[in-house]
Structure formats: structure tokens, C-alpha cells
């Protein structure tokens, strides 16, 4: 058993309760939400007030900013129009950082912060590096007949050139607005790549130098239309009051027999696939929902997943498969790149957008290529939801490895789908469910 899996098994419930009780933790309630709406979109503040009424959020917990109505925003505009007013509001209304625990972005707020453009000097250097890369690539094609350099040395040079080009072009400086805003209390932090999330259970007990300590939870009440956002709010409250019936569907790619072979070294994809199997087994042993697992490479086909209450699976990039009918209050996500690149583009079939159109109450996904290791850990995310004590935003906070990166959580941050059905959290019980 690897160290990360050991942490999940032994400390799962105790760490969750630590987060509930600690002074800087995430004992999330309506008073601790900061809602951010966009005055450039008429429905944004209206939906915020609708949610505040339904969840009894204090009226002073609403901040209305003026920013782009588009789904993308430049770095400088993000800093000026979103980060600055949020930072100012927090400084004025919560200077000690003890009041607000979660920011909720409303319909109409941009989804993605674009990387800052290179400077003139950087663009000049970038052109030189790209020319050098082109030259070296041509040499690599002829490497078999070259006498002066070995093919291995050429490949190393190509790798180094690509790395420098990536750094200068700042391709890893972009992020979701949500993930960037999680660090709005931090005075400075690196923009290239991701930063560790201090709430993530997998980092529990580890000392990580570049881990920001002032992070907030962030969620989003958003969707293709204002009607869908209202439905998300209503369905979440309904499921809390009436319960979440249905089945849990998990779409794996390999059988457990293959993944559990002795002395088998698993790839990153197979490790995540094993996590999906572990999650299915955990829910099955809880006896809260019937569980259906498809462990073939193909996805669930059309009509094969009726009454879906929970879902996790992969891999059909940007092509939603209409296999599901969704229970009222359903929660699920699909593991593939850029599945939250848009929530509104007509004709787009990315999973987040279409799942919301089809009826889910909560989902998550990345706004661009996130790399597999940045996806939330399914055992933690669904295990927390099933436990019934922690909210949607808290479960995501414990399961999400990184901030200042690409993931977006869409749903009511206070949603607890198994509030009425939750089972008591004990270390022994979680060990029994996940091992």
C-alpha cells in the first residue's frame, strides 16, 4: 500500500473532523460565504439574491463587481476588475481572515484567466528559440546519418528548447478564475504552474515550501442559462430535504483484476482508474446507493445509466455521451481535459456544460489541459459527500490537490446531498469502506 493510500485509509475521518473543528478550518455555513456577481450581466446579482434568500446568506455578503461578460479574461483585467475588489472587500469586512471561508462566483463571472503576454524582449527571445527548435528538429530527423552528434544528445537539446519556449510563452500561467481567486488573500505567489492546496488530504502532515497558507474555498453557481442556475439551487435544497435516490455509476477502463496484479507497476492512468474502483467499492459497502461499474474501455452507451445520482468516469474528450438520466440533485464529474472550457458556447458538447443542461446539480472540470494529477481524488470527494457532514465546497477542498490551476467546482457550496442519510464518521468505518 503506498503512502498516499495509507493516509486516506487511516486518517480520512479524523482529518475531516479536524477541518470541522479547527479555528482556520472549513466549518462552512451561510454566514461564511462571499458571493461575487458581475454587474455587466443582468441576471448575475439577481441569481445571487435568489440564492441568498434560499440559503439565508446575509445581504452584506454580496459583492458586485464590474468585469467582462465573456468567459475569458486577461490577467491585468482579472487583477484590476476581480482580484482587487475582492481583496479590498475582504480587507475591509474580514481583516483577520476569520469570517469568510468560501467565495462563490455567480452566473456571468468569467471562467478563465489567460496567461499574461510575453514582453517585447521575451517575444524576441521566443522567436530565436523557436527557430533553433525548428533547426534542431530537422537535424534530429537526419540523426541516423549524422557523425558529429549522437541522437540522444539531440533529443536532450530538443527537450531543453521546448522547456524554455514553454516558460517564455507562459503557457502554464493561465488558470480558472475560481482557482486563482482561492489565493486572493496571498500578497504574492508564483503564477507559473500550480500551487499545493493546504486543505488537500493527500498533503496532510507534509511540509511543502511553496504551499500558500491563506487560501479560501471557491465554488461557482453557474451554467448555460439563468434557468439552469436556479434549478441547481432548488434541486440541491430539495435533495437535502428529501434525500438523493438513484444509483452510483462508475466508468473505469480496466478491470480490478488487471489493476491488482501482483508486482504490477501501474501507470498514472491506471492508478486513477484504481481510485475509481475504490470509490465504487466504498459506496457499495456503505449500502447508501446501488453501484454500477463499467470496467471496459468503452463508456456507458446511450440509455445504459438511468437514475444516476453519482457519477465518475472517463474518457470521451469534449463529447458528452447521453447515457444518463439524472436524479434530482445528482453529483458527478468526467475525467478529461478542458471539459469546463465553456459553459455557454452554443453547440459545445463538453461534459460540464451538457451535464448541467441534462440535470446534474453539481459537477467539476478543468478550463484547459489540467494534467491527470490535478483532478480531485474520487475516494475523498465522494467519501466526504457520502459521510453527510461536510458541504460540497468542503469536500472539493479536501479532494482538490492544487490552486492557481485549472479546475472549477460548479454547484451550491453548502450542498450536502446525504445530509439526511449520512453515516457517522469513524476511522474504522472508513478503513472498512476503502481497503
Buried (B, 14 or more C-beta within 10 A) or exposed (E): EEEBBEBBBEBBBEBBBEBBEEEEBBBBEBEBBBBBBBEBBEBBBBBBBBBBEBBEBEEEBBBBBEBBBEBBBBBEBBBEBBBEBBBEBBEEEBEEEEEBBBBBBBBBBBBBBBBBBBEEEBEEBBEEBBEBBEEBEEBBEEBEEEEEEEEEEBEEBBEEBBEBBEBBBBEBBBBBBBBBBBBBBBEEBEBEEBBBBBBBBBBBEEEEEEBBEBBBBBBBBBBBBBEBBBBBBBBBBBBBEEBBBBBBBBBBBBEBEBBEEEEEEBEEBBBBBBBBBBBBBBBBBBEBBBBBBBBEEEBBEEEBBBBBBBBBBBEBEBEBBEBBBBBBBBBBBBBBBBBBBBBBEEEBBBBBBBBBBBBBBBBBBBBBEBBBEBBBBBBBBBBBBBBBBBBBBBBBBBBBBBBBBBBBBBBBBBBBBBBEBBBEBEBEBBBEBBE
